[in-house]
Amino acid sequence: MPPAVRFAPMHRLPAALAALVLAIGLAPSPAVSVELGPVSKLPLPRYVSLKSARVNARIGPGRDYPVVWLYLKPGLPVEIIQEFGLWRRIRDSEGSEGWVYHSLLSGERTSIAAPWLKGKATMVDVHVSPALDAPLVARLEPGVVSRVKECATGWCEVTTSDREGFVRQEDIWGVYPNESFD
């Protein structure tokens, strides 16, 4: 049997609520802790893209470790999750991880249109402005890679082929939820 729920008498509630609000207001707010890479001093994790058309991802941070993945698409977004010397541990949109030499990565931001919907009969809408009722510029198949120019208020400006427009931030992989940058 669940424990009984007890309610404070109504005349005590305003005083208790005021004390709680006062205590919260006086409590020091915790500083937001951002982990920085020991080498780059940049935030971890962070999104980058592959610079080269052939990128070996290894099981460890060095050329002596075996290759676990070979990436063949320049511009593919990946997430750096760890650093060791000149090596970066990355994660791709499918969750695969490996170590890549730092010079094979670019700070250019790119994204993949809804990779979680690959193989499904659906599209990601690209609008002329950041609004659902704005006219469409293009429709992207899941898995299409685009360059990300900026993100703000839940929308990202992207370029793919010769088309430029805005997609909902939640419809792409390669940017964090509510992340803003330009």
C-alpha positions in Angstrom: 0.0 0.0 0.0 1.5 3.4 -0.9 2.3 5.8 1.9 -0.3 8.4 2.7 0.2 11.9 1.3 0.0 14.7 3.8 -0.9 18.2 3.0 0.2 21.2 5.0 -2.6 23.3 6.4 -3.5 26.1 4.0 -2.6 28.8 6.4 1.0 27.5 6.6 1.5 27.1 2.9 2.3 30.8 2.0 4.9 31.0 4.7 6.6 27.7 3.7 6.5 28.7 0.0 8.0 32.1 0.8 10.8 30.4 2.8 11.5 28.1 0.0 11.7 30.9 -2.6 14.0 32.9 -0.3 16.3 29.9 0.3 16.5 29.2 -3.4 17.2 32.8 -4.2 20.0 33.0 -1.6 21.6 29.7 -2.6 24.7 30.1 -4.8 24.1 29.0 -8.3 26.4 26.2 -9.4 28.9 27.1 -12.2 28.3 25.2 -15.4 31.2 22.9 -15.9 32.5 22.4 -19.4 35.1 19.8 -19.9 38.0 21.0 -22.1 40.3 18.8 -24.1 43.7 18.5 -22.5 45.5 19.4 -25.7 43.2 21.6 -27.7 41.6 23.3 -24.7 38.4 23.2 -26.7 35.1 21.8 -25.3 34.5 18.0 -25.2 32.4 16.7 -26.7 32.2 18.9 -29.8 31.2 18.4 -33.5 33.7 18.7 -36.3 33.9 17.2 -39.8 36.2 15.0 -41.8 38.7 16.9 -43.9 40.0 14.2 -46.1 38.3 11.7 -48.5 40.1 8.8 -46.8 40.2 8.8 -43.0 41.3 5.8 -41.0 39.7 5.4 -37.6 41.8 3.2 -35.3 41.1 1.3 -32.1 43.7 3.3 -30.3 45.5 6.7 -30.5 48.5 5.9 -32.7 49.5 4.5 -36.1 50.4 1.2 -34.6 46.8 0.4 -33.8 44.6 -1.5 -36.3 42.1 0.4 -38.4 38.5 -0.3 -37.3 36.8 2.0 -39.8 37.7 3.7 -43.1 35.7 6.8 -43.9 35.5 7.8 -47.6 33.3 10.9 -47.4 34.9 14.3 -46.8 32.7 16.7 -44.8 31.0 14.0 -42.8 30.2 15.3 -39.3 31.7 13.5 -36.4 31.8 14.2 -32.6 35.1 14.5 -30.8 34.6 12.8 -27.5 38.2 12.4 -26.2 41.8 13.7 -26.9 45.2 12.1 -26.5 48.2 14.0 -27.8 47.5 14.6 -31.5 44.8 12.0 -31.7 41.0 12.5 -31.3 38.5 9.9 -30.4 35.4 10.4 -32.6 31.9 9.1 -32.8 29.8 9.1 -36.0 26.1 9.4 -36.5 25.7 5.6 -36.1 27.5 5.5 -32.8 30.7 3.9 -34.1 33.9 5.2 -32.4 37.6 5.3 -33.3 40.8 7.3 -33.0 41.7 9.8 -35.8 44.8 11.9 -36.3 43.9 15.5 -35.6 44.9 16.9 -39.0 42.3 14.8 -40.7 39.5 16.8 -39.0 38.1 20.2 -39.8 36.4 22.8 -37.6 33.8 23.3 -40.4 30.4 22.4 -39.2 28.3 20.0 -41.2 25.2 17.9 -40.5 23.4 14.8 -41.7 19.7 15.0 -42.4 17.8 12.7 -40.0 20.2 9.7 -40.2 17.8 7.8 -37.8 15.2 7.9 -40.6 17.5 6.4 -43.3 15.6 3.9 -45.5 12.2 5.4 -44.6 9.9 7.2 -47.0 10.3 10.6 -45.5 12.1 13.9 -46.2 13.6 16.8 -44.2 12.2 20.1 -45.2 14.5 23.1 -46.0 12.6 26.4 -45.6 13.4 29.8 -47.1 13.3 31.2 -43.5 13.3 29.7 -40.0 9.6 29.0 -39.8 7.5 25.9 -40.4 5.0 27.9 -42.6 7.8 29.4 -44.7 8.1 28.3 -48.4 10.2 25.2 -49.1 13.6 25.6 -50.8 14.4 21.9 -50.9 13.6 18.5 -49.3 16.5 16.3 -48.1 16.5 12.6 -48.0 17.7 11.2 -44.7 21.5 10.8 -44.7 22.2 13.8 -47.0 25.2 15.8 -45.7 25.0 19.6 -45.7 27.2 22.5 -44.5 25.9 24.3 -41.4 26.3 28.1 -41.5 24.7 28.9 -38.2 22.1 27.8 -35.6 19.8 29.8 -33.4 16.4 29.4 -31.7 16.0 25.8 -32.9 16.8 26.4 -36.5 20.0 25.9 -38.5 20.9 27.6 -41.8 22.3 24.9 -44.1 23.8 24.6 -47.6 23.7 21.5 -49.8 24.6 21.4 -53.4 23.4 24.8 -54.7 20.5 25.2 -52.2 20.5 27.2 -49.0 17.8 27.4 -46.4 16.7 26.6 -42.8 16.1 23.2 -41.2 14.8 22.4 -37.7 17.7 21.7 -35.5 16.0 18.5 -34.3 16.0 17.2 -37.9 19.8 17.0 -38.3 22.7 15.3 -36.6 25.9 17.3 -36.1 24.6 20.1 -33.8 23.6 19.9 -30.2 20.0 20.6 -29.0 19.6 24.3 -28.5 23.2 25.0 -29.6 23.7 28.5 -31.1 26.6 29.6 -33.2 27.3 31.7 -36.3 
